[in-house]
Amino acid sequence: MKTSKHAARTVTPAGRSVFRDLFPPAEAAELEIRATLLRGLQEWLAASGKSQAAMARQLEVTQARVSDIKRGKTTRSALTCW
């Protein structure tokens, strides 16, 4: 069996955000909020049954931004407009 030279050093417990393991507290909190907001938007977009273009008009953003949200893009710029 092959072993990896990059073995895991820590395992994030279930129910705890991995952001807390990777970032300073303030940044981790911001990333957790952004991730929660994106998940909510993804669920809302999926339940709406509307096209990305229609949702973009409703949210007053570009269709590309809606596509990013649906794909789970969580970069800082992904939520700049909100």
C-alpha atoms as a printed R data frame, in Angstrom:
   type eleno elety resid chain resno       x      y       z
1  ATOM     1    CA   MET     A     1   0.000  0.000   0.000
2  ATOM     2    CA   LYS     A     2   1.280  3.421  -0.967
3  ATOM     3    CA   THR     A     3   1.542  6.053   1.749
4  ATOM     4    CA   SER     A     4   1.319  9.773   1.148
5  ATOM     5    CA   LYS     A     5   4.093 12.094   2.243
6  ATOM     6    CA   HIS     A     6   1.343 14.674   2.836
7  ATOM     7    CA   ALA     A     7  -0.502 12.993   5.683
8  ATOM     8    CA   ALA     A     8  -3.262 14.918   7.449
9  ATOM     9    CA   ARG     A     9  -2.086 16.687  10.559
10 ATOM    10    CA   THR     A    10  -5.485 17.579  11.978
11 ATOM    11    CA   VAL     A    11  -9.038 16.544  11.340
12 ATOM    12    CA   THR     A    12 -11.830 19.086  11.757
13 ATOM    13    CA   PRO     A    13 -14.494 17.647  14.074
14 ATOM    14    CA   ALA     A    14 -17.973 17.151  12.643
15 ATOM    15    CA   GLY     A    15 -20.091 20.255  12.952
16 ATOM    16    CA   ARG     A    16 -17.118 22.589  13.223
17 ATOM    17    CA   SER     A    17 -16.091 24.928  10.442
18 ATOM    18    CA   VAL     A    18 -12.844 24.132   8.674
19 ATOM    19    CA   PHE     A    19 -12.389 27.894   8.305
20 ATOM    20    CA   ARG     A    20 -11.526 28.020  12.028
21 ATOM    21    CA   ASP     A    21  -8.618 25.665  11.409
22 ATOM    22    CA   LEU     A    22  -7.265 27.589   8.444
23 ATOM    23    CA   PHE     A    23  -7.756 31.298   9.149
24 ATOM    24    CA   PRO     A    24  -7.523 33.850  11.959
25 ATOM    25    CA   PRO     A    25 -10.781 34.188  13.966
26 ATOM    26    CA   ALA     A    26 -12.117 37.354  12.276
27 ATOM    27    CA   GLU     A    27 -11.470 36.035   8.766
28 ATOM    28    CA   ALA     A    28 -12.909 32.623   9.651
29 ATOM    29    CA   ALA     A    29 -16.105 34.268  10.932
30 ATOM    30    CA   GLU     A    30 -16.451 36.288   7.719
31 ATOM    31    CA   LEU     A    31 -15.917 33.200   5.561
32 ATOM    32    CA   GLU     A    32 -18.507 31.248   7.585
33 ATOM    33    CA   ILE     A    33 -21.057 34.032   7.059
34 ATOM    34    CA   ARG     A    34 -20.321 34.186   3.335
35 ATOM    35    CA   ALA     A    35 -20.621 30.408   3.008
36 ATOM    36    CA   THR     A    36 -23.951 30.422   4.864
37 ATOM    37    CA   LEU     A    37 -25.267 33.228   2.663
38 ATOM    38    CA   LEU     A    38 -24.169 31.446  -0.506
39 ATOM    39    CA   ARG     A    39 -25.842 28.193   0.592
40 ATOM    40    CA   GLY     A    40 -29.077 30.077   1.261
41 ATOM    41    CA   LEU     A    41 -28.920 31.781  -2.113
42 ATOM    42    CA   GLN     A    42 -28.193 28.478  -3.831
43 ATOM    43    CA   GLU     A    43 -31.243 26.888  -2.186
44 ATOM    44    CA   TRP     A    44 -33.427 29.877  -3.060
45 ATOM    45    CA   LEU     A    45 -32.256 29.853  -6.689
46 ATOM    46    CA   ALA     A    46 -32.841 26.101  -6.992
47 ATOM    47    CA   ALA     A    47 -36.341 26.351  -5.500
48 ATOM    48    CA   SER     A    48 -37.348 29.326  -7.651
49 ATOM    49    CA   GLY     A    49 -37.458 27.386 -10.916
50 ATOM    50    CA   LYS     A    50 -36.559 30.612 -12.742
51 ATOM    51    CA   SER     A    51 -33.809 31.054 -15.294
52 ATOM    52    CA   GLN     A    52 -30.489 32.549 -14.283
53 ATOM    53    CA   ALA     A    53 -31.309 35.629 -16.374
54 ATOM    54    CA   ALA     A    54 -34.644 36.128 -14.564
55 ATOM    55    CA   MET     A    55 -32.996 35.711 -11.166
56 ATOM    56    CA   ALA     A    56 -30.236 38.147 -12.150
57 ATOM    57    CA   ARG     A    57 -32.854 40.773 -13.012
58 ATOM    58    CA   GLN     A    58 -34.615 40.186  -9.694
59 ATOM    59    CA   LEU     A    59 -31.357 40.434  -7.725
60 ATOM    60    CA   GLU     A    60 -30.081 43.316  -9.869
61 ATOM    61    CA   VAL     A    61 -26.840 41.519 -10.682
62 ATOM    62    CA   THR     A    62 -25.419 39.972 -13.832
63 ATOM    63    CA   GLN     A    63 -26.353 36.518 -15.045
64 ATOM    64    CA   ALA     A    64 -22.677 35.576 -14.604
65 ATOM    65    CA   ARG     A    65 -22.939 36.440 -10.890
66 ATOM    66    CA   VAL     A    66 -25.983 34.162 -10.533
67 ATOM    67    CA   SER     A    67 -24.051 31.408 -12.291
68 ATOM    68    CA   ASP     A    68 -21.157 31.859  -9.844
69 ATOM    69    CA   ILE     A    69 -23.551 31.551  -6.902
70 ATOM    70    CA   LYS     A    70 -25.176 28.420  -8.329
71 ATOM    71    CA   ARG     A    71 -21.718 26.868  -8.780
72 ATOM    72    CA   GLY     A    72 -20.747 27.677  -5.202
73 ATOM    73    CA   LYS     A    73 -18.079 30.242  -6.010
74 ATOM    74    CA   THR     A    74 -17.190 31.686  -2.624
75 ATOM    75    CA   THR     A    75 -14.452 34.138  -3.454
76 ATOM    76    CA   ARG     A    76 -14.570 37.506  -1.771
77 ATOM    77    CA   SER     A    77 -15.704 39.163  -5.004
78 ATOM    78    CA   ALA     A    78 -18.628 36.755  -5.392
79 ATOM    79    CA   LEU     A    79 -20.681 38.628  -2.778
80 ATOM    80    CA   THR     A    80 -19.318 42.127  -3.225
81 ATOM    81    CA   CYS     A    81 -22.631 43.467  -4.492
82 ATOM    82    CA   TRP     A    82 -24.476 42.323  -1.337
